[in-house]
């Protein structure tokens, strides 16, 4: 796994970046920035449900019947063609004719659809309720549509059915409708890496890289952002468009904890702090073996076998679950030791059914050897000679954050003769 030290964005830094950032993607509008509805609006534009040109969305403007006709065709099935008996005089929009054919809307006595007229909540609720399974054979009263939609979490029962729906309110209601209908193609995971055109996420499907739509909208802590803020360890929900590209990302900011790392009862400990673990959390490679994947299984196994780890974890700011582990070996205690001809220290973990750990010594390493009851300063070269002379070595070592041995306390014992 990649190095968290280089890629992760800490909670404090992320907050600083986000508050001053503006999304570089097309689905962003100057007049919705900071609104509670911003995520719903940009999500629907990114996914193609809403079409909006220009830098302003005009959220308080009334949503027209003509605009809704095109949106409704993406929400519910309106049929392949309108009834031939339906003659609409004031618009050529085939979706308007389909809405009339399906009984959702009515024409005026003059055969007019009135496409520029504001959409009412009564008209909106009938279509949305139908899309979620409400049958007009049960009732054709708008208030019953509203009761049904409230139970689905789409609209409030206190809604004024005669009021005109604003563009902002329409976006929020449709977003909730699509969530209730479970339409969104999405996944939950943790960011492994990102670029201006893609995002790599660890999820139930493994670690995969997904291309970003040019019209994607990205959020962290409900703030519009860009891929620079999607640091490794960020817990995200990703929604895909019909082409399979990422259209929407909603992530949580990061916090961090530093100290001695441990594992107990399925949880990670940092000093005295006990933290739950996100099932998709990411583990960085050890500084002592930067090119070798380090796994959570190894972390727990070596921890139980006497390896003391130090470092940091990154957590989801909203639930304190660990999303990324950034560990380095702090100490090894009472482990069998051999030293290679090149001076590498190799620690024996065969009794623990684990691979041996190989570390290199710092240039200024302090080596102390206890032999025949006496302790004296020594060198790595002396350890090589002791092994050649048949001594069995057991060592406890201290390791720097860079993965180098700084102190080695070694016991040398000569096996008893047979």
Buried (B, 14 or more C-beta within 10 A) or exposed (E): BBBBBEBBBBBEBBBEBBEEBEBBBBBBBEBBBEBEBBBBBBBBBBBBBBEBEEEEBBBEBBBBBBBBBBBBBBBBEBEEEBEEEBEBEBBEBBBBBBBBBBEBBEBEEEEEBBBEBBBBBBBBBBBBBBBBEBEBEEBEEBEBBBBBBBEBEBBEEEBEBEBBBBBBBBBBBBBBBBBBBEBBEBBBBBBBBBEEEBBBBBBEEEBEEBBBBEBBBBBBBBBBBBBBBBBBBBBBBBBBBEEEBBBBBBBBBBBBBEBBBBBEEEBBBBEEEEBEBBEBBBBBBBBBBEEEEBEBEBBBBBBEBBBBBBBBBBBBBEEEBBBBBBBBBBBBEEBBBBBEEEBBBBBBBEEBEBEEBBBBBBEEBBBBBBBEEEEEEBBBEBBBEBBEEEBBBBBBBBBBEEBBBBBBBBBBEEEEEE
